[in-house]
Amino acid sequence: MRALRVLQLIAGFWLALSIQAALAQSWPTAPIHFVVPYAPGGAIDLVARLIAEKLGPVVGQSVVVENRPGAATLVATSYVARAAADGYTLLFTDISHGSNPALHSKLPYDTMKDFSSVVLVAALPAVLVVSQSSQIQSVNDLVARARKDPGKLNYSSAGAGTIGHLAAELFKKQFGLNIVQITYQGAGPAMNAVLSGEVDMLFLGLPPAIPLIKAGRIKAIAVTSSRRSELLPDVPTVAESGFAGFSFEGSVGIRAPAGTPHDVIQKLNSAINKVLADPGINERLVAAGAVVIGGPPERFTTYLSGEIERWNRTITPDMRVD
């Protein structure tokens, strides 16, 4: 009986391999779904739609963008974790994908085990902004005031795990500052709080910030990336402002359910890298404030492991959502 059971297990193993091989050879034969964990109109949604537009002709199938907002990305992420591992349902991730393990005591999925990386699409630098009427003119001004009057300055955010929250907390921790978070129901209200001078500062993603900065409605005092942004060449980095070692960027990546055949992952990776290399798409992504990355799936996996470690070091128990 034991020998029969062993033979059955071996047969099942080879059958599974043959099914996966057949799936990989025929893929794709149906529309591909990009699941975005936010409502339409945001930076991640914009990148997803730009890639979907060009990926369809490359793979010979339509690519549908499906918005599933809710629970700070957990709704969409859980949905994809449970989806069929066939290469037709893919998750667009942002910085929260790496920070959620530290922000939540328990997640409905395992970030590393329940997904396979497809590609790290781009980095999304942020910019530190204040109201036009603010007396703060530089990072040095801000830090000096925060150190002189601990707890008197505040920053707005759209909630735990957002760029505004994570960049500010990393900034505070790295330079030993006491700056109070004021949480708003969404990015729009958080930004309006700075525009009106209701709060002192905000770390904001480049796509929504650029029009406001160029229109003179808010004042940019530093970008968070290690290099200056092509879109804001006159705005220094935080490091250039006299605070070496600080670097923060959001990200856009694509992941598939764990168990997706390796050959399908490779086909997806190759096709999406081809899209990212398209001069028109590249130009539009850069114009939206993204720094295009691309490369093999392993690059994203390595990056994500580093992000999880970084946020585990940065996020303290009192900052957890649950």
KELO-499385 format. One line per 8 residues: number of its first residue (from 1); for each residue x, y, z of N, C-alpha, C. Coordinates in steps of 0.001 Angstrom, whole numbers. Layout:
# KELO-499385
NUM = X Y Z X Y Z X Y Z  ...
END
This chain:
# KELO-499385
1 = 823 -1217 0 0 0 0 852 1261 0  1951 1206 807 2813 2383 876 3447 2659 -473  3864 1585 -1163 4479 1752 -2482 3471 2330 -3472  2223 1885 -3369 1175 2395 -4258 949 3883 -3997  950 4237 -2706 736 5645 -2354 1853 6521 -2893  3074 6019 -2805 4222 6763 -3333 4082 6949 -4840  3670 5890 -5524 3488 5983 -6980 2392 6986 -7332  1330 7014 -6523 249 7961 -6768 729 9407 -6580
9 = 1542 9622 -5552 2069 10964 -5304 2974 11407 -6438  3805 10492 -6909 4710 10814 -8022 3910 11127 -9280  2885 10302 -9530 2052 10519 -10724 1344 11874 -10636  835 12186 -9434 168 13472 -9240 1108 14641 -9453  2339 14483 -8979 3337 15535 -9133 3622 15794 -10607  3844 14713 -11356 4152 14890 -12790 2944 15391 -13566  1732 14995 -13135 523 15506 -13789 408 17011 -13580  682 17468 -12335 624 18901 -12045 1639 19661 -12887
17 = 2835 19088 -13020 3865 19732 -13835 3451 19822 -15293  2842 18765 -15793 2434 18761 -17203 1311 19761 -17452  395 19897 -16462 -688 20878 -16591 -114 22289 -16599  840 22534 -15693 1472 23853 -15635 2207 24155 -16936  2890 23138 -17481 3628 23345 -18735 2675 23673 -19869  1530 22958 -19922 541 23224 -20975 -43 24620 -20824  -300 25018 -19577 -829 26355 -19313 154 27425 -19769  1423 27226 -19442 2444 28204 -19801 2596 28326 -21312
25 = 2498 27189 -22010 2667 27209 -23472 1528 27950 -24153  302 27798 -23638 -860 28402 -24295 -1139 29830 -23830  -581 30215 -22691 -875 31539 -22106 -398 32648 -23021  -1213 33722 -23226 -2559 33935 -22673 -3643 33588 -23683  -4743 33053 -23184 -5892 32747 -24042 -7146 33486 -23573  -6983 34387 -22607 -8123 35128 -22049 -7630 36505 -21602  -8544 37420 -21339 -8138 38744 -20868 -7355 38677 -19558  -6430 39600 -19398 -5629 39723 -18180 -6219 40842 -17332
33 = -6298 40609 -16030 -6874 41602 -15123 -5790 42202 -14239  -5649 43524 -14295 -4789 44271 -13388 -5666 44743 -12220  -5421 44237 -11029 -6201 44633 -9860 -5457 45753 -9141  -6111 46917 -9049 -5532 48102 -8411 -6225 48311 -7070  -5475 48456 -5974 -6101 48551 -4646 -6634 49927 -4275  -6820 50791 -5260 -7310 52145 -5015 -8396 52493 -6027  -9129 53541 -5729 -10138 54048 -6663 -9454 54634 -7893  -10179 54770 -9005 -9582 55355 -10210 -9075 56774 -9974
41 = -7991 57118 -10685 -7506 58491 -10657 -6215 58718 -9907  -5794 57766 -9086 -4561 57930 -8331 -3328 57550 -9147  -2160 57693 -8529 -910 57431 -9225 -788 55972 -9666  -1154 55028 -8775 -1037 53609 -9108 -2004 53250 -10235  -3204 53784 -10169 -4198 53548 -11213 -3715 54099 -12555  -3093 55267 -12533 -2570 55878 -13753 -1513 54987 -14391  -580 54487 -13585 480 53627 -14114 -115 52334 -14665  -1060 51756 -13940 -1698 50514 -14396 -2366 50699 -15749
49 = -3048 51812 -15943 -3763 52045 -17203 -2799 52335 -18358  -1704 53008 -18059 -709 53244 -19103 -112 51920 -19597  204 51027 -18647 784 49734 -19023 -257 48864 -19719  -1481 48844 -19199 -2545 48029 -19800 -2779 48406 -21254  -2718 49690 -21534 -2963 50197 -22896 -2001 49591 -23913  -750 49420 -23515 268 48916 -24442 511 47415 -24325  181 46839 -23158 462 45416 -22962 -452 44537 -23806  -1707 44954 -23970 -2658 44160 -24745 -2123 43741 -26106
57 = -1678 44697 -26947 -1144 44325 -28255 113 43443 -28180  907 43589 -27115 2134 42788 -26979 1803 41318 -26736  787 41057 -25885 460 39663 -25547 -703 39111 -26370  -1368 39964 -27129 -2457 39501 -27975 -3772 39265 -27252  -3938 39889 -26094 -5186 39804 -25341 -5507 41165 -24728  -6765 41378 -24408 -7125 42629 -23749 -6646 42601 -22299  -6348 43774 -21780 -5911 43914 -20390 -6882 44856 -19695  -7538 44367 -18656 -8591 45101 -17964 -8064 45601 -16618
65 = -8273 46873 -16328 -7910 47425 -15019 -9132 47348 -14116  -8977 46673 -12988 -10074 46432 -12058 -9732 47102 -10726  -10474 48126 -10351 -10225 48845 -9100 -10979 48183 -7951  -10221 47814 -6906 -10818 47195 -5714 -10290 47903 -4468  -10735 49137 -4230 -10250 49873 -3056 -10843 49323 -1766  -10184 49647 -662 -10743 49277 625 -9716 48733 1588  -9905 49058 2878 -9086 48532 3981 -7596 48740 3748  -7244 49929 3256 -5827 50283 3061 -5094 49231 2239
73 = -5668 48853 1119 -5151 47909 99 -5403 46442 449  -5896 46130 1626 -6048 44727 2023 -7128 44013 1213  -8167 44738 790 -9244 44113 2 -8690 43549 -1303  -8002 44371 -2052 -7461 43937 -3348 -6377 42882 -3175  -5506 43081 -2190 -4389 42155 -1999 -4894 40773 -1601  -5874 40719 -722 -6455 39433 -321 -7145 38758 -1494  -7807 39558 -2299 -8507 39015 -3476 -7526 38324 -4427  -6416 38971 -4711 -5438 38384 -5638 -4738 37188 -5002
81 = -4491 37237 -3703 -3853 36099 -3029 -4681 34830 -3186  -6017 34982 -3266 -6912 33821 -3383 -7254 33484 -4834  -6807 34313 -5779 -7163 34099 -7186 -6419 32896 -7773  -6929 32402 -8891 -6270 31279 -9577 -4866 31687 -10011  -3934 30771 -9821 -2530 31047 -10151 -2274 30709 -11619  -2907 31484 -12500 -2835 31177 -13926 -2307 32335 -14779  -1901 33429 -14138 -1348 34547 -14889 -2368 35517 -15434  -3636 35353 -15051 -4678 36236 -15572 -5160 37271 -14556
89 = -4758 37116 -13299 -5124 38074 -12259 -3850 38548 -11580  -3545 39839 -11728 -2292 40395 -11232 -2573 41583 -10322  -1756 41735 -9301 -1918 42814 -8328 -914 43923 -8576  -1424 45163 -8654 -536 46330 -8676 -308 46741 -7225  949 46820 -6829 1282 47151 -5449 1917 48534 -5354  1845 49094 -4151 2554 50332 -3877 3357 50145 -2596  3770 51217 -1972 4628 51132 -793 3971 50365 350  2641 50381 415 1948 49711 1512 2167 48200 1492
97 = 2501 47633 350 2708 46190 257 3878 45759 1148  4890 46628 1240 6040 46321 2080 5887 46775 3518  5016 47751 3756 4857 48278 5117 3724 47599 5890  2770 46995 5195 1624 46397 5888 2002 45310 6899  3021 44476 6634 3384 43487 7661 3790 44116 8992  4347 45328 8957 4721 46011 10200 3553 46792 10787  2643 47271 9933 1522 48089 10399 389 47258 10995  298 46002 10592 -798 45143 11038 -241 43969 11833
105 = -855 43682 12974 -409 42547 13776 -711 41228 13078  -1734 41236 12213 -2076 40029 11472 -2674 40421 10132  -2180 39809 9076 -2699 40058 7727 -3444 38828 7223  -4426 39018 6331 -5155 37872 5776 -4386 37154 4673  -3112 37436 4548 -2254 36792 3550 -815 36917 4043  81 36138 3443 1512 36250 3725 2166 36955 2542  2756 38116 2801 3274 38957 1722 4299 38235 858  5156 37449 1451 6211 36785 681 5784 35410 164
113 = 4962 34697 909 4634 33319 532 3435 33194 -406  2518 34148 -343 1273 34015 -1103 1311 34685 -2472  2473 35233 -2842 2598 35918 -4134 3925 35565 -4800  3925 35708 -6113 5152 35629 -6903 5381 36995 -7537  6598 37468 -7500 6904 38767 -8097 6932 38663 -9611  6418 39684 -10269 6459 39761 -11731 7484 40803 -12166  7322 42037 -11694 8265 43083 -12074 8106 44291 -11142  9217 44924 -10830 9212 46212 -10123 9137 47282 -11203
121 = 7987 47910 -11327 7720 48814 -12446 8482 50128 -12318  8320 50793 -11177 8880 52143 -11047 8974 52563 -9592  9826 53541 -9358 9877 54219 -8060 9066 55498 -8154  8487 55901 -7028 7673 57113 -6987 8204 58026 -5869  9096 58953 -6197 9596 59875 -5175 8468 60750 -4637  8693 61294 -3462 7745 62228 -2864 8425 63578 -2699  7628 64571 -2352 8154 65912 -2142 7572 66455 -841  8397 67116 -64 7977 67736 1190 7466 69136 877
129 = 6194 69390 1192 5584 70675 851 5014 71354 2084  4924 72677 1998 4290 73511 3024 3396 74507 2296  2575 75228 3043 1701 76212 2408 2522 77398 1909  1979 78122 961 2685 79283 416 2922 80345 1487  2061 80399 2482 2197 81424 3525 3120 81001 4668  3621 79773 4612 4456 79268 5698 5785 80015 5779  6278 80187 7010 7585 80795 7224 8713 79791 7004  8364 78531 6880 9365 77486 6640 9817 77563 5183
137 = 11116 77767 4984 11660 77909 3639 12544 76735 3222  12935 75898 4185 13871 74818 3888 13712 73701 4908  14355 72572 4629 14348 71474 5584 15032 71909 6875  16080 72711 6744 16789 73196 7919 15868 74030 8819  15046 74883 8202 14066 75669 8965 13107 74750 9722  12623 73748 9006 11635 72842 9586 12225 72089 10779  13419 71511 10577 14053 70723 11641 14388 71605 12845  14857 72832 12585 15190 73745 13684 13955 74053 14526
145 = 12813 74282 13854 11577 74587 14582 11082 73374 15351  11197 72187 14721 10739 70964 15386 11575 70666 16629  12846 70959 16563 13716 70707 17724 13537 71769 18819  13224 72971 18406 13010 74047 19391 11711 73845 20154  10655 73410 19434 9335 73242 20048 8786 71848 19744  9286 70819 20430 8823 69445 20160 7310 69312 20302  6693 68659 19316 5254 68422 19364 4397 69577 18898  5011 70687 18528 4232 71850 18085 3926 71793 16580
153 = 4825 71243 15799 4570 71108 14354 3714 69873 14103  2958 69909 12989 2169 68744 12621 2232 68511 11113  1841 67315 10730 1789 66981 9297 480 66269 9009  -6 66421 7801 -1240 65741 7409 -906 64457 6668  -1812 63481 6763 -1665 62244 5994 -3049 61715 5673  -3093 60821 4698 -4361 60189 4330 -4562 58874 5079  -3724 58624 6082 -3898 57424 6891 -2664 56549 6930  -2725 55526 7759 -1591 54622 7961 -1213 53906 6669
161 = 91 53858 6408 589 53134 5250 656 53935 3969  167 55178 3985 248 56018 2801 1628 56669 2723  1950 57208 1558 3237 57870 1385 3412 58984 2414  2360 59786 2607 2455 60896 3545 2767 60460 4957  2220 59333 5370 2459 58803 6708 3855 58197 6825  4196 57308 5909 5462 56569 6023 6677 57473 5853  6618 58391 4884 7755 59298 4679 7973 60171 5908  6885 60667 6481 6997 61538 7658 7549 60778 8860
169 = 7086 59557 9074 7555 58783 10221 9025 58388 10070  9436 58074 8838 10850 57777 8600 11699 59014 8849  11234 60160 8393 11921 61439 8585 12051 61740 10082  10968 61591 10821 10983 61840 12261 11960 60921 12989  11898 59640 12651 12733 58658 13344 14212 58890 13050  14507 59180 11785 15912 59330 11402 16562 60542 12058  15783 61612 12272 16373 62836 12816 15885 63171 14225  15201 62199 14846 14807 62362 16232 13855 63510 16486
177 = 12814 63618 15660 11885 64753 15749 10536 64326 16320  9872 65254 16972 8522 65043 17476 7578 65940 16679  6982 65357 15630 6032 66071 14774 4741 65259 14781  3615 65893 15021 2349 65202 15250 1616 64924 13931  1117 63709 13787 322 63343 12608 -1140 63765 12797  -1689 64410 11755 -3126 64711 11695 -3680 63920 10516  -4551 62965 10805 -5046 62059 9773 -6346 62583 9160  -6422 62521 7830 -7614 62965 7098 -8189 61796 6295
185 = -9427 61939 5909 -10108 60891 5147 -9797 61030 3657  -8590 60683 3290 -8207 60706 1885 -7116 61713 1590  -6484 61519 411 -5368 62376 8 -5815 63806 -266  -7027 63968 -825 -7520 65308 -1136 -7636 66191 100  -8353 65735 1133 -8443 66539 2357 -7088 66787 3023  -6189 65782 2961 -4853 65957 3549 -4097 67063 2827  -4259 67110 1517 -3593 68139 726 -4248 69506 961  -5561 69522 1051 -6261 70789 1300 -5861 71400 2638
193 = -5544 70548 3614 -5140 71040 4931 -3838 71824 4851  -2962 71427 3931 -1711 72174 3734 -1986 73446 2940  -2799 73333 1914 -3130 74503 1096 -3705 75637 1950  -4516 75276 2923 -5169 76290 3759 -4306 76734 4935  -3187 76037 5163 -2346 76366 6303 -2835 75755 7605  -3787 74815 7500 -4338 74150 8689 -3296 73259 9360  -2400 72672 8550 -1280 71896 9078 21 72471 8517  1127 72062 9106 2408 72671 8747 3064 72075 7506
201 = 2860 70774 7258 3639 70129 6206 2961 68857 5724  3442 68371 4602 2920 67133 4027 3971 66553 3098  4187 65240 3196 4970 64521 2198 3977 64014 1161  4150 64445 -64 3161 64199 -1116 3833 63544 -2322  3148 62570 -2924 3662 61969 -4144 3768 62996 -5255  4735 62828 -6140 4968 63828 -7184 3780 64056 -8122  3090 63015 -8596 2016 63268 -9577 1001 64310 -9137  409 64213 -7920 -553 65258 -7533 111 66563 -7112
209 = 1400 66501 -6750 2067 67704 -6244 2485 68669 -7353  2938 68138 -8481 3531 68964 -9539 2622 70109 -9978  1349 69856 -10321 499 70974 -10774 330 72055 -9713  208 71662 -8445 22 72624 -7362 1279 73451 -7129  2435 72811 -7243 3708 73521 -7075 3906 74520 -8207  3662 74079 -9431 3881 74949 -10589 2864 76093 -10635  1696 75862 -10042 688 76924 -9991 923 77870 -8816  1941 77578 -8020 2259 78439 -6884 1313 78307 -5712
217 = 588 77192 -5622 -383 77028 -4546 234 76416 -3288  1310 75627 -3460 2060 75100 -2325 3549 75280 -2611  4343 75197 -1574 5780 75441 -1687 6533 74138 -1445  7376 73759 -2403 8188 72547 -2271 9521 72909 -1636  9884 72208 -563 11167 72522 65 12205 71412 -102  11770 70190 -471 12745 69118 -722 12057 67924 -1347  12787 67204 -2192 12310 65913 -2680 12966 64823 -1837  12297 63681 -1749 12743 62635 -827 13690 61619 -1439
225 = 13847 61651 -2750 14710 60677 -3422 16182 61033 -3228  17053 60124 -3615 18494 60362 -3472 19010 61338 -4520  18249 61521 -5604 18621 62485 -6648 17469 63452 -6885  17787 64617 -7402 16740 65587 -7724 15814 65039 -8807  14580 65480 -8763 13611 65074 -9767 13788 65911 -11030  13674 65272 -12183 13713 65990 -13456 12561 66988 -13552  11480 66710 -12837 10307 67576 -12904 10424 68789 -11990  11322 68688 -10994 11543 69800 -10055 13056 70009 -9889
233 = 13723 70390 -10954 15197 70450 -10913 15752 71470 -9920  14958 72452 -9545 15441 73482 -8621 15165 73145 -7153  14503 72037 -6915 14181 71652 -5535 15230 70653 -5047  15925 70941 -3954 16983 70039 -3482 16413 68769 -2860  17262 67764 -2713 16878 66577 -1958 17005 66881 -463  16418 66027 354 16574 66187 1803 18052 66084 2172  18758 65139 1539 20183 64955 1830 20993 66200 1466  20683 66797 320 21385 68014 -97 21120 69174 851
241 = 20006 69102 1549 19623 70177 2459 20364 70107 3791  21298 69178 3895 22098 69068 5109 21723 67909 6004  20886 66984 5473 20443 65852 6279 20752 64559 5533  22043 64255 5519 22564 63122 4744 21958 61801 5220  21830 60899 4271 21370 59555 4590 19881 59342 4445  19121 60429 4259 17674 60251 4123 17311 60006 2665  16584 58933 2436 16094 58634 1094 14793 57856 1228  13790 58313 518 12481 57661 582 11836 57718 -792
249 = 11348 56568 -1243 10592 56512 -2492 9485 55488 -2354  8338 55813 -2894 7294 54826 -3030 7628 53931 -4212  6740 53031 -4549 7028 52111 -5653 5732 51647 -6298  5867 51145 -7501 4783 50444 -8186 5349 49108 -8641  4690 48042 -8255 5142 46711 -8669 3965 45853 -9078  4258 44720 -9676 3213 43787 -10099 3545 42414 -9539  2542 41802 -8893 2712 40463 -8335 1558 39574 -8781  1825 38279 -8771 834 37275 -9158 620 36328 -7983
257 = -491 35593 -7973 -688 34606 -6908 442 33582 -6890  821 33136 -5710 1854 32106 -5588 1422 30859 -6355  2381 30208 -6983 2074 29018 -7759 1852 29283 -9232  1841 30554 -9633 1740 30881 -11057 2950 30268 -11766  2746 29527 -12850 3870 28854 -13511 5025 29801 -13827  6232 29301 -13605 7437 30107 -13824 7480 30663 -15243  7112 29846 -16218 7161 30304 -17614 6171 31437 -17873  5024 31390 -17202 4043 32474 -17345 4596 33754 -16728
265 = 5211 33630 -15557 5843 34787 -14916 6889 35395 -15847  7689 34549 -16473 8733 35041 -17365 8147 35728 -18588  7058 35172 -19128 6398 35807 -20277 5835 37174 -19888  5201 37233 -18728 4669 38506 -18246 5788 39521 -18042  6853 39075 -17400 7977 39967 -17124 8563 40521 -18416  8753 39647 -19390 9330 40071 -20670 8412 41062 -21381  7114 40774 -21384 6157 41642 -22078 6064 43012 -21409  6034 43040 -20066 5907 44320 -19365 7188 45135 -19491
273 = 8344 44467 -19453 9602 45190 -19677 9648 45799 -21077  9067 45094 -22039 8994 45628 -23404 8138 46896 -23427  7037 46878 -22696 6168 48058 -22604 6912 49215 -21942  7629 48925 -20855 8348 49974 -20134 9452 50598 -20977  9988 49816 -21925 11042 50324 -22803 10498 51143 -23959  9180 51114 -24159 8563 51894 -25226 8771 53381 -24940  9373 54135 -25858 9683 55553 -25583 8463 56381 -25186  7332 56110 -25813 6132 56874 -25496 5643 56619 -24088
281 = 5594 55343 -23684 5156 54989 -22340 6156 55489 -21308  7437 55306 -21605 8484 55756 -20694 8360 57254 -20425  8142 58000 -21508 8025 59455 -21387 6815 59848 -20549  5701 59147 -20743 4487 59462 -19992 4622 59100 -18511  5334 58015 -18214 5558 57641 -16828 6464 58653 -16134  7514 59061 -16825 8428 60063 -16260 7692 61375 -16034  6834 61750 -16991 6057 62989 -16854 5105 62931 -15668  4720 61709 -15272 3825 61534 -14128 4597 61471 -12810
289 = 5923 61607 -12890 6729 61611 -11675 7349 60284 -11326  7198 59275 -12184 7749 57948 -11907 9186 57835 -12408  9963 57004 -11735 11316 56648 -12188 11244 55190 -12615  11267 54927 -13912 11066 53581 -14444 12220 52670 -14035  11885 51454 -13590 12906 50494 -13148 12908 49248 -14046  11883 48404 -13953 11854 47182 -14737 12874 46162 -14254  13220 45211 -15129 14186 44187 -14760 13514 42865 -14430  14288 41883 -13948 13752 40538 -13691 12877 40496 -12443
297 = 12073 39435 -12293 11218 39316 -11106 12011 39331 -9802  13207 38746 -9835 14014 38653 -8616 14357 40027 -8044  14476 41027 -8917 14772 42383 -8439 13653 42880 -7520  12422 42607 -7889 11290 43042 -7074 11255 42283 -5744  11511 40980 -5786 11503 40181 -4564 12550 40686 -3573  13755 40973 -4073 14829 41483 -3218 14454 42844 -2643  13901 43704 -3493 13472 45034 -3050 12417 44926 -1957  11443 44049 -2162 10343 43915 -1218 10832 43389 126
305 = 11760 42451 107 12326 41939 1363 12991 43074 2142  13708 43937 1432 14351 45085 2073 13339 46058 2641  12237 46275 1919 11187 47177 2402 10543 46647 3681  10265 45363 3723 9658 44773 4920 10587 44943 6118  11874 44716 5917 12851 44892 6996 12899 46350 7448  12917 47281 6478 12995 48696 6822 11799 49141 7651  10590 48757 7253 9410 49217 7981 9243 48492 9305  9749 47276 9410 9755 46611 10709 10649 47355 11704
313 = 11714 47984 11195 12601 48770 12056 11992 50129 12386  11208 50681 11455 10717 52057 11584 9408 52154 12358  8501 51237 12090 7155 51313 12666 7149 50702 14070  6770 51500 15026 6725 51069 16420 5341 50517 16753  5212 49733 17847 3923 49140 18181 2770 50141 18288  3050 51353 18764 1981 52340 18924 1481 52873 17587  2231 52614 16502 1831 53069 15170 985 52028 14440  864 50851 15008 122 49775 14328 -1359 50109 14212
321 = -1942 49597 13134 -3353 49853 12874 -4225 48964 13762  -3776 47746 14008 -4574 46819 14844 -3663 46050 15779
END
